[in-house]
């Protein structure tokens, strides 16, 4: 999950990381990549070639949904205010419209300092725009019947905001769009919140239904996602002495959830576990491993074991070869660059405690995004899980959102 607490984001990767090098030197090889062991949208795509085969002449919008992050420290306050005002993400009861801004103002100085410590802003927009652009370039070649594929980015709490992107799509004359979550594992707090926002905006700005939507709502075990994680783990394991390599403990770290959300029946913990199992299968269970949870905030109970505490306890037990894998994030941001790299790894002070590279601009991952979209466009049927509410859900927003997207699905099926 691309995270959902006010710890988010950063701007530039530390120079010791290799993602920028990988993205720049290997992006041209995307087409050949396989899954073996070996504030406007981005409309000016230099590699894409519009196809005359499109059924409506306007092609398909590929809309990347994510939480977003402030690009500069001056944007942190607005970002946090939007975040704490989201009842799907952080339910604060009937006084949310007062409590949200108050909490935001109190937390802003601390979060601004964290951004300053890791470069002064979030790289999530840079990475999401690159991922969207290059995936659409691939789609134009592999799926000409739905081309041209136009990339849009829709963030919940930072620019480009979902509302601004939605208005732009209407102005651009878009009639067919795929809402493509960038949270591989579904949670009502993340993907659910983004879909609630799209439903709200459709009612407000598109009551006539100019845009017909379908949804890619989860992809926790897609082979390309699994392969990218596995390759990054193998690259990191290769930095350990051969005699220690198979003893390194793999700590798959995902953003935690309040237990109140877990007990409501949110599918996120099970889907993160499914990703971990699939990656370990690909690795032939070469190493001991655990799934741990990070970024807990506030006094209420959260899903554990906590990442930071797990590292501390393993160090006490003499296990100092630990590899952290951010398993629910599609790019670097504050949870990786500050919480994992600085708060946990740097403070631990052991050279054997490391982090695997984030997905970022890896060509294997970008090819996976294109394949997920192509599979969906070839058979635009949303996952049946999308329409199933959590057993303890009482949200009318959730109920109406699911009914809206189910209606969109039926319209697409009727027109095909």
Secondary structure, DSSP 8 states (H G I E B T S, - for coil): ----STT---SS--TT--HHHHHHHHGGGGGG--SS---------SS----TT-SSSS-EEEEEEE----SSGGGHHHHHHHHHT-TTTS--GGGHHHHHHHHHHHHHHHHHHHHHHTTSS-SHHHHHHHHHHHHHHHHHHH-GGG--EEEEEEESSSSSBHHHHHHHHHHTT--EEEEEES-SS--TTTHHHHHHHHHHHHHHH-TT--SEEEEE---TT-HHHHHHHHHHHHHHHTTS-TTTGGG-EEEEEEE--BHHHHHHT-SHHHHHHHHHHHHHHHTTT-S-EEEEEE---SSS-B-SSBHHHHHHHHHHTT---EEEEETT-SS--HIIIIIIIIIIIIHHT-TTEEE---STT-HHHHHHHHHHHHHHHHT----GGGG---TT---HHHHHHHHHHHHHHHHHHHH-
